Amino acid sequence: MYKLLMENQDSWDIFTRKEEYYPEKLDEHQRFLFSEKDLLNASEPEVSRYLMENGMQVEFPENKSFAVCLTHDVDDIYPPLSHSLLSSAYSLKRLNFKDSAAQLLWKLRGIDYSPYLNFSKIMDIEASFEAESSFYFITAEADPIRFRYDIEDIEHHLGEVLDRGWEVGLHGGYYSYDSPDKIKKEKERLEAVLGKKVIGFRNHYLRFKTPDSWEILASAGFSYDSTFGHRYSVGFRNGMCHPFSPYNLNTGKKLPSSKFHLSLWTLLFLRLQNLLRRPGNAQKV
């Protein structure tokens, strides 16, 4: 695959994300700042298309024509007051008085009644479609917004996720994406609770630095990463709509771990959904 891509300089530059090695601009979270043109073209898997047109064969389980990976970032397990008030007001608007009260009063019953501890419901819904997913949990202690949670407090919930055959991965801390020591420490903390190795990763706020993050995750023992996507757009960051092993231009070597693209982020989807609801915007989008 690499030899074929190297024969097409444009495809090779897109695949390796060459322009991200020496970025001119970063956003407020130190992420690569994409141009408007990049974001408009993000939905086009240029590199995958080039490879398939030149002989690459892709096989999916059970001879399916495509595959989708469902994932969840578990940013919070205890809703902050602002979330509780909004959820309660939404339920009240729908005349669901029982749920409205539950959103506000769950703390009186104990932390196990948090409305965000709904992993069983999520898995039930997915199972009804014969699907399974991955849950990425935070173990970092520091966060720019607020304290999130102690992973040890929900050990029995993690056990249920694993027992039902779903995956538990690490949601790397905001301040950890460029620190090998912090990433390893967070991984070990999650593994101590699970009693098994963790192979999947996605970083908080999608913080990622090419190619350093690839090297850090590989050295920490992760088998795959799903951070490598767009914060403000649906699509494929390096033109690949298939799993791939990245290539480090600095070392001239490929990395052993695979990367799954985050092609559609829920928060982004909700923003697009709200945009489509506005009169006259559906045609524009």
Secondary structure as GFF3:
##gff-version 3
##sequence-region A 1 285
A	DSSP	alpha_helix	2	6	.	.	.	ID=ss1
A	DSSP	alpha_helix	9	16	.	.	.	ID=ss2
A	DSSP	three_ten_helix	18	20	.	.	.	ID=ss3
A	DSSP	alpha_helix	36	40	.	.	.	ID=ss4
A	DSSP	alpha_helix	46	53	.	.	.	ID=ss5
A	DSSP	three_ten_helix	61	63	.	.	.	ID=ss6
A	DSSP	beta_strand	70	74	.	.	.	ID=ss7
A	DSSP	alpha_helix	81	93	.	.	.	ID=ss8
A	DSSP	alpha_helix	97	109	.	.	.	ID=ss9
A	DSSP	three_ten_helix	111	113	.	.	.	ID=ss10
A	DSSP	alpha_helix	119	128	.	.	.	ID=ss11
A	DSSP	beta_strand	133	137	.	.	.	ID=ss12
A	DSSP	three_ten_helix	151	154	.	.	.	ID=ss13
A	DSSP	alpha_helix	155	163	.	.	.	ID=ss14
A	DSSP	beta_strand	167	172	.	.	.	ID=ss15
A	DSSP	alpha_helix	180	194	.	.	.	ID=ss16
A	DSSP	beta_strand	200	203	.	.	.	ID=ss17
A	DSSP	three_ten_helix	204	206	.	.	.	ID=ss18
A	DSSP	alpha_helix	212	220	.	.	.	ID=ss19
A	DSSP	beta_strand	224	225	.	.	.	ID=ss20
A	DSSP	beta_strand	247	248	.	.	.	ID=ss21
A	DSSP	beta_strand	253	254	.	.	.	ID=ss22
A	DSSP	beta_strand	258	259	.	.	.	ID=ss23
A	DSSP	alpha_helix	266	277	.	.	.	ID=ss24
A	DSSP	alpha_helix	281	284	.	.	.	ID=ss25
###
